[in-house]
Amino acid sequence: TSVLLLFPSMSKDLSELMKEATKEVHEQAENTPFMKNFQKGQVSLHEFKLVTASLYFIYSALEEEIERNKDNPVYAPVYFPAELHRKAALEEDLKYFYGSDWRKEIPCPEATQKYVERLHYIGKYHPELLVAHAYTRYLGDLSGGQVLKKIAQKALQLPSTGEGLAFFTFDGVSNATKFKQLYRSRMNALEMDHATKKRVLEEAKKAFLLNIQVFEALQELVSKSQENGRPVQLKAELRTRNVNKSYEHGPAPGKESERTNRRHTDMMPTTPLVRWILALSFLAMTVAMGLFAM
């Protein structure tokens, strides 16, 4: 009864409550310097690769816990692996950007690891909260993420055939608007009491706050790199990437040394700095490529 008195709107559908509860943090996420720059097309390949790498770790954790709870009634109604899951798509993108040894090269910043740990924790002990993270991620990817896909393709001069953008491509969803309606209706049908509903809403806000902190950390990382005189060799890197993309199992002959040197220049200096920055502030990464207009 006390919960009802404090939150009289709890009788609303969960999807409506989620939108209302996250409105403020949603706007904050959209207005971080990193996301504002991204919307203007001011994103480097270096930044985009870092984002993609962190997304891989986050979606791997999220989808591992979804699989763990796919038969649990607190999540089963919104289990749409063929339509939504992103891990395989991110693996495809990372192979395109980093080459066949991408697993050895991608960084996992401390903030990303914190978010991964949060997902594993709730998946094991509080699976009813998984819907908050799934809603925040997947519906965002189906909404504003599609806008970001076009921006990234143009800004980074990525191939029109879609290489490097598999993350944004939902082959299992023929009509995004109708699918989101279906998803919300399934989410609204989840059985939970008012206290649980309140905890889900708090978790959704936490998911956005994790993203905000990551945007800020990434922006600071990029600024530090620029201050240190690190060049962003976007066109050269893209040319090399396009030359080698036809080689499924590694770089083109004679290019391995060049690519190795390029990757070390591109990635290695960032890892200690990332850890240093993010050790000062908890929270994590998604860099939420889809935090618009859910």
C-alpha positions as CSV (number, residue, x, y, z in Angstrom):
1,T,0.0,0.0,0.0
2,S,2.8,2.4,0.9
3,V,4.3,1.8,-2.6
4,L,1.0,2.6,-4.2
5,L,0.7,5.9,-2.2
6,L,4.2,7.0,-3.1
7,F,3.9,5.9,-6.8
8,P,0.3,6.2,-7.8
9,S,1.2,5.9,-11.5
10,M,2.4,2.3,-10.9
11,S,-0.9,1.1,-12.4
12,K,0.4,2.2,-15.8
13,D,2.0,-0.2,-18.3
14,L,5.7,-1.0,-17.6
15,S,6.8,0.5,-20.9
16,E,5.1,3.8,-20.2
17,L,6.6,3.9,-16.7
18,M,10.0,3.1,-18.2
19,K,9.8,5.9,-20.6
20,E,8.7,8.4,-17.9
21,A,11.3,7.2,-15.4
22,T,14.2,7.5,-17.8
23,K,13.2,10.7,-19.6
24,E,15.7,12.9,-17.7
25,V,18.7,10.6,-17.9
26,H,17.8,9.8,-21.5
27,E,18.1,13.5,-22.4
28,Q,21.4,13.7,-20.4
29,A,22.7,10.8,-22.5
30,E,21.8,12.5,-25.7
31,N,23.4,15.7,-24.7
32,T,26.8,14.4,-23.6
33,P,29.6,16.0,-25.7
34,F,30.5,12.7,-27.3
35,M,26.9,12.0,-28.5
36,K,26.4,15.5,-29.7
37,N,29.6,15.3,-31.7
38,F,28.6,11.9,-33.0
39,Q,25.2,13.4,-34.2
40,K,27.2,16.0,-36.1
41,G,29.3,13.4,-37.8
42,Q,32.3,14.3,-35.7
43,V,33.5,10.8,-34.9
44,S,36.9,9.2,-35.7
45,L,37.5,5.6,-36.7
46,H,39.6,5.3,-33.5
47,E,36.6,6.3,-31.3
48,F,34.2,4.1,-33.3
49,K,36.4,1.1,-32.9
50,L,36.6,1.6,-29.1
51,V,32.9,1.9,-28.9
52,T,32.4,-1.3,-30.9
53,A,34.8,-3.2,-28.7
54,S,33.1,-2.2,-25.5
55,L,29.7,-3.0,-27.0
56,Y,30.9,-6.5,-27.7
57,F,31.8,-7.2,-24.1
58,I,28.5,-5.7,-22.9
59,Y,26.3,-7.5,-25.3
60,S,28.2,-10.8,-24.7
61,A,27.4,-10.5,-21.0
62,L,23.8,-9.4,-21.5
63,E,23.0,-12.2,-23.9
64,E,24.7,-14.8,-21.8
65,E,22.4,-13.8,-18.9
66,I,19.4,-13.7,-21.2
67,E,20.2,-17.3,-22.3
68,R,20.5,-18.3,-18.7
69,N,17.0,-16.9,-18.0
70,K,15.3,-17.6,-21.3
71,D,12.8,-19.9,-19.6
72,N,12.4,-17.8,-16.5
73,P,8.9,-16.2,-16.5
74,V,10.5,-12.9,-15.4
75,Y,12.1,-12.7,-18.8
76,A,10.8,-15.4,-21.2
77,P,8.0,-13.2,-22.8
78,V,10.6,-10.8,-24.2
79,Y,13.1,-13.4,-25.4
80,F,13.7,-12.6,-29.1
81,P,17.2,-13.9,-29.9
82,A,16.8,-14.2,-33.7
83,E,15.4,-10.7,-33.9
84,L,17.6,-8.8,-31.4
85,H,20.8,-10.4,-30.2
86,R,23.9,-8.5,-31.3
87,K,26.9,-10.5,-30.2
88,A,27.4,-12.2,-33.6
89,A,27.0,-8.9,-35.5
90,L,29.6,-7.2,-33.2
91,E,32.0,-10.1,-33.9
92,E,31.6,-9.5,-37.6
93,D,32.3,-5.7,-37.2
94,L,35.3,-6.3,-35.0
95,K,36.8,-8.7,-37.5
96,Y,36.3,-6.1,-40.2
97,F,38.0,-3.3,-38.1
98,Y,40.8,-5.3,-36.3
99,G,41.3,-8.4,-38.5
100,S,41.2,-12.1,-37.7
101,D,43.0,-11.6,-34.4
102,W,40.6,-9.1,-33.1
103,R,40.0,-11.0,-29.8
104,K,43.6,-10.3,-28.8
105,E,43.5,-6.7,-29.7
106,I,40.3,-5.2,-28.4
107,P,40.5,-3.3,-25.1
108,C,38.1,-3.9,-22.2
109,P,38.2,-0.7,-20.1
110,E,37.4,-0.8,-16.4
111,A,34.1,0.9,-16.9
112,T,33.1,-1.7,-19.4
113,Q,34.1,-4.5,-17.0
114,K,32.0,-2.8,-14.3
115,Y,28.9,-2.9,-16.5
116,V,29.6,-6.5,-17.5
117,E,29.8,-7.5,-13.8
118,R,26.5,-5.7,-13.1
119,L,24.8,-7.7,-15.9
120,H,26.2,-11.0,-14.6
121,Y,25.2,-10.2,-11.1
122,I,21.5,-9.4,-11.9
123,G,21.3,-12.3,-14.3
124,K,22.3,-14.7,-11.5
125,Y,20.6,-13.1,-8.6
126,H,17.9,-10.6,-9.8
127,P,16.9,-11.8,-13.3
128,E,13.7,-9.7,-13.1
129,L,15.9,-6.7,-13.7
130,L,17.3,-7.9,-17.0
131,V,14.3,-6.4,-18.8
132,A,15.5,-3.0,-17.9
133,H,18.8,-3.4,-19.7
134,A,17.3,-5.3,-22.6
135,Y,14.7,-2.5,-23.1
136,T,17.3,0.2,-22.9
137,R,19.7,-1.4,-25.3
138,Y,17.7,-3.2,-27.9
139,L,14.8,-0.7,-28.4
140,G,17.4,2.1,-28.5
141,D,19.3,0.2,-31.2
142,L,16.1,-0.2,-33.2
143,S,15.3,3.5,-32.9
144,G,18.0,6.1,-32.8
145,G,20.6,3.5,-33.6
146,Q,19.4,3.6,-37.1
147,V,20.1,7.3,-37.4
148,L,23.6,6.7,-36.0
149,K,24.2,4.0,-38.5
150,K,23.8,6.5,-41.4
151,I,25.9,9.1,-39.7
152,A,28.7,6.6,-39.0
153,Q,28.6,5.2,-42.6
154,K,29.0,8.7,-44.0
155,A,31.5,10.2,-41.5
156,L,33.8,7.1,-41.6
157,Q,33.4,6.5,-45.3
158,L,32.4,2.9,-44.6
159,P,31.3,0.7,-47.6
160,S,27.8,1.1,-48.8
161,T,27.5,-2.7,-48.6
162,G,27.4,-2.5,-44.8
163,E,30.8,-3.7,-43.6
164,G,31.6,-2.4,-40.1
165,L,27.9,-1.7,-39.4
166,A,26.5,-5.1,-38.8
167,F,25.7,-4.1,-35.2
168,F,23.0,-1.7,-36.5
169,T,21.5,-4.2,-39.0
170,F,18.5,-6.2,-37.7
171,D,17.9,-8.8,-40.4
172,G,15.3,-10.5,-38.3
173,V,13.2,-7.4,-37.9
174,S,11.3,-6.5,-41.1
175,N,9.3,-3.7,-39.5
176,A,10.9,-1.9,-36.6
177,T,7.8,0.0,-35.5
178,K,5.6,-3.1,-35.4
179,F,8.3,-5.1,-33.6
180,K,8.8,-2.4,-30.9
181,Q,5.0,-2.4,-30.4
182,L,5.1,-6.2,-29.9
183,Y,8.1,-6.0,-27.6
184,R,6.4,-3.4,-25.4
185,S,3.2,-5.4,-25.2
186,R,5.2,-8.5,-24.1
187,M,7.0,-6.4,-21.6
188,N,3.8,-5.0,-20.2
189,A,2.5,-8.5,-19.7
190,L,5.4,-9.5,-17.4
191,E,4.0,-10.3,-14.0
192,M,5.5,-8.2,-11.2
193,D,4.3,-6.5,-8.1
194,H,4.7,-2.8,-7.5
195,A,7.9,-3.2,-5.5
196,T,9.5,-5.2,-8.3
197,K,8.3,-2.7,-10.9
198,K,9.9,0.1,-9.0
199,R,13.2,-1.8,-8.9
200,V,13.1,-2.4,-12.6
201,L,12.6,1.3,-13.2
202,E,15.5,2.2,-11.0
203,E,17.7,-0.3,-12.9
204,A,16.7,1.3,-16.2
205,K,17.9,4.6,-14.9
206,K,21.1,3.0,-13.8
207,A,21.6,1.7,-17.3
208,F,21.4,5.2,-18.7
209,L,23.7,6.5,-16.1
210,L,26.3,3.9,-16.9
211,N,26.1,5.1,-20.5
212,I,26.5,8.7,-19.6
213,Q,29.6,8.0,-17.5
214,V,31.1,6.1,-20.4
215,F,30.4,8.9,-22.9
216,E,32.2,11.3,-20.6
217,A,35.1,9.0,-20.1
218,L,35.4,8.4,-23.8
219,Q,35.3,12.1,-24.5
220,E,38.0,12.7,-22.0
221,L,40.1,9.9,-23.4
222,V,39.9,11.3,-26.9
223,S,40.8,14.8,-25.6
224,K,43.8,13.5,-23.8
225,S,44.9,11.7,-27.0
226,Q,44.6,14.9,-29.0
227,E,46.5,16.8,-26.3
228,N,49.3,14.3,-26.6
229,G,49.5,14.9,-30.3
230,R,48.1,11.5,-31.3
231,P,47.2,11.7,-35.0
232,V,43.9,10.3,-36.2
233,Q,44.9,8.6,-39.4
234,L,41.3,7.9,-40.5
235,K,41.7,7.8,-44.3
236,A,44.9,5.8,-44.3
237,E,43.4,3.3,-41.9
238,L,40.2,2.9,-43.9
239,R,42.2,2.4,-47.1
240,T,44.2,-0.4,-45.5
241,R,41.1,-1.9,-44.0
242,N,39.3,-1.9,-47.4
243,V,42.3,-3.4,-49.2
244,N,42.4,-6.3,-46.6
245,K,38.7,-6.9,-46.2
246,S,38.7,-9.6,-48.9
247,Y,41.1,-11.7,-46.9
248,E,38.9,-13.7,-44.5
249,H,41.7,-15.2,-42.4
250,G,44.1,-12.3,-42.1
251,P,45.8,-9.4,-43.8
252,A,46.8,-9.3,-47.4
253,P,50.3,-10.6,-48.1
254,G,52.9,-8.0,-47.3
255,K,50.5,-5.9,-45.2
256,E,50.8,-7.7,-41.8
257,S,53.7,-5.6,-40.5
258,E,52.0,-2.4,-41.6
259,R,48.7,-3.3,-40.0
260,T,50.4,-4.5,-36.8
261,N,52.2,-1.2,-36.5
262,R,49.1,0.7,-37.2
263,R,47.1,-1.2,-34.6
264,H,49.7,-0.7,-32.0
265,T,49.8,3.1,-32.7
266,D,46.0,3.2,-32.6
267,M,45.2,1.1,-29.6
268,M,48.0,0.4,-27.2
269,P,48.5,3.9,-25.7
270,T,44.8,4.1,-24.9
271,T,44.5,1.1,-22.6
272,P,46.4,2.4,-19.5
273,L,44.8,5.8,-20.0
274,V,41.4,4.3,-20.2
275,R,42.0,2.4,-17.0
276,W,43.3,5.4,-15.2
277,I,40.4,7.6,-16.2
278,L,37.8,5.1,-15.4
279,A,39.3,4.0,-12.1
280,L,38.2,7.5,-10.9
281,S,34.6,7.1,-11.8
282,F,32.5,4.0,-11.7
283,L,30.2,2.9,-14.5
284,A,30.3,1.5,-17.9
285,M,30.3,1.6,-21.5
286,T,27.8,0.6,-24.0
287,V,28.6,3.5,-25.7
288,A,25.0,3.5,-26.3
289,M,24.8,3.7,-30.0
290,G,21.1,3.7,-29.7
291,L,20.0,5.9,-26.9
292,F,17.6,8.0,-28.9
293,A,13.8,8.1,-29.2
294,M,12.8,4.8,-27.7
